[in-house]
Amino acid sequence: MLALHRDGATLSVKLTPNASKDAFVRVDRTADGKKELRATVTAVPEKGKANAALIKLLSKKLRIPKSSVQLIKGGQNQHKTILIEGPPDEILSQLKNKFRIMGLLA
């Protein structure tokens, strides 16, 4: 789910648009055994609206600036890779702590 990147940390997300609320749902395992954050947004999946809603949700829930969150893979797919920019080790540690506090990581 979380991994180091030369510019920060990456986050694997499975996004469900057209949902009843914007939320982090749970952490699932993919078919290949990797962890992936399940998120839902109320936005429709057209013209980047759902992707923008995901970035807004991540920024709000993780309390990080929107300018440091960017979609780097999966623009037209439910499975997305998000880059959160910053000092890699520091960002990764902060994200793990925030996800633990939210009850999404053990």
C-alpha positions as CSV (number, residue, x, y, z in Angstrom):
1,M,0.0,0.0,0.0
2,L,2.8,2.4,1.0
3,A,6.2,2.5,-0.6
4,L,9.2,4.8,-0.8
5,H,9.7,6.8,-3.9
6,R,12.6,9.1,-4.8
7,D,10.3,12.1,-4.4
8,G,8.3,11.0,-1.4
9,A,6.1,8.0,-0.9
10,T,3.5,6.2,-3.1
11,L,0.1,5.0,-2.0
12,S,-1.9,2.3,-3.9
13,V,-5.6,3.0,-4.0
14,K,-8.7,1.3,-5.4
15,L,-11.2,4.1,-6.1
16,T,-15.0,3.7,-6.3
17,P,-16.7,6.8,-7.8
18,N,-20.4,7.6,-7.6
19,A,-20.5,6.5,-3.9
20,S,-22.7,7.8,-1.2
21,K,-19.8,9.5,0.6
22,D,-16.1,10.4,0.3
23,A,-14.3,8.1,2.6
24,F,-11.5,5.6,3.2
25,V,-13.2,2.3,3.5
26,R,-10.6,-0.3,4.4
27,V,-7.3,-1.9,3.3
28,D,-7.7,-4.9,1.0
29,R,-5.2,-7.4,-0.5
30,T,-4.9,-7.6,-4.2
31,A,-4.8,-10.9,-6.2
32,D,-1.0,-10.7,-6.0
33,G,-1.0,-10.2,-2.2
34,K,-0.2,-6.5,-2.1
35,K,-2.2,-4.1,0.1
36,E,-4.4,-1.4,-1.4
37,L,-6.4,1.3,0.2
38,R,-10.1,1.2,-0.8
39,A,-11.6,4.7,-1.1
40,T,-14.9,6.0,-2.2
41,V,-15.9,9.4,-3.6
42,T,-19.2,10.9,-4.6
43,A,-17.8,12.4,-7.8
44,V,-18.5,10.9,-11.2
45,P,-15.7,9.2,-13.2
46,E,-15.6,11.7,-16.0
47,K,-13.2,14.5,-16.9
48,G,-10.9,13.8,-13.9
49,K,-13.6,14.6,-11.4
50,A,-13.2,11.4,-9.3
51,N,-9.4,11.7,-9.4
52,A,-9.7,15.3,-8.2
53,A,-12.1,14.2,-5.4
54,L,-9.6,11.5,-4.3
55,I,-6.8,14.0,-4.1
56,K,-9.0,16.3,-2.1
57,L,-10.0,13.5,0.2
58,L,-6.4,12.4,0.8
59,S,-5.3,16.0,1.5
60,K,-8.1,16.5,4.0
61,K,-7.9,13.2,5.8
62,L,-4.1,13.1,5.9
63,R,-3.8,16.8,6.6
64,I,-1.3,17.4,3.9
65,P,-1.3,20.1,1.2
66,K,-3.1,19.2,-2.1
67,S,-0.1,20.5,-3.9
68,S,2.0,17.6,-2.5
69,V,-0.4,15.0,-3.7
70,Q,-0.5,13.8,-7.3
71,L,-1.9,11.0,-9.4
72,I,1.0,9.2,-11.1
73,K,-0.7,6.1,-12.4
74,G,-4.2,4.9,-13.2
75,G,-5.9,8.1,-14.4
76,Q,-8.5,6.0,-16.3
77,N,-8.6,3.0,-14.0
78,Q,-9.9,2.2,-10.5
79,H,-6.5,1.1,-9.4
80,K,-4.4,4.2,-8.8
81,T,-0.9,5.1,-7.6
82,I,-0.7,8.4,-5.7
83,L,2.6,10.2,-5.0
84,I,2.8,12.2,-1.8
85,E,5.9,14.5,-2.2
86,G,8.4,15.2,0.5
87,P,11.4,13.7,2.2
88,P,10.8,10.0,1.5
89,D,11.6,8.4,4.9
90,E,9.8,11.2,6.8
91,I,6.7,11.1,4.5
92,L,6.4,7.3,4.7
93,S,6.7,7.3,8.5
94,Q,4.1,10.1,8.8
95,L,1.7,8.3,6.5
96,K,2.0,5.0,8.3
97,N,1.3,6.7,11.6
98,K,-1.8,8.5,10.2
99,F,-3.2,5.3,8.7
100,R,-2.7,3.5,12.0
101,I,-4.5,6.3,13.9
102,M,-7.4,5.9,11.4
103,G,-7.5,2.2,12.1
104,L,-6.5,1.3,8.5
105,L,-3.1,-0.3,9.4
106,A,-2.3,-2.7,12.2
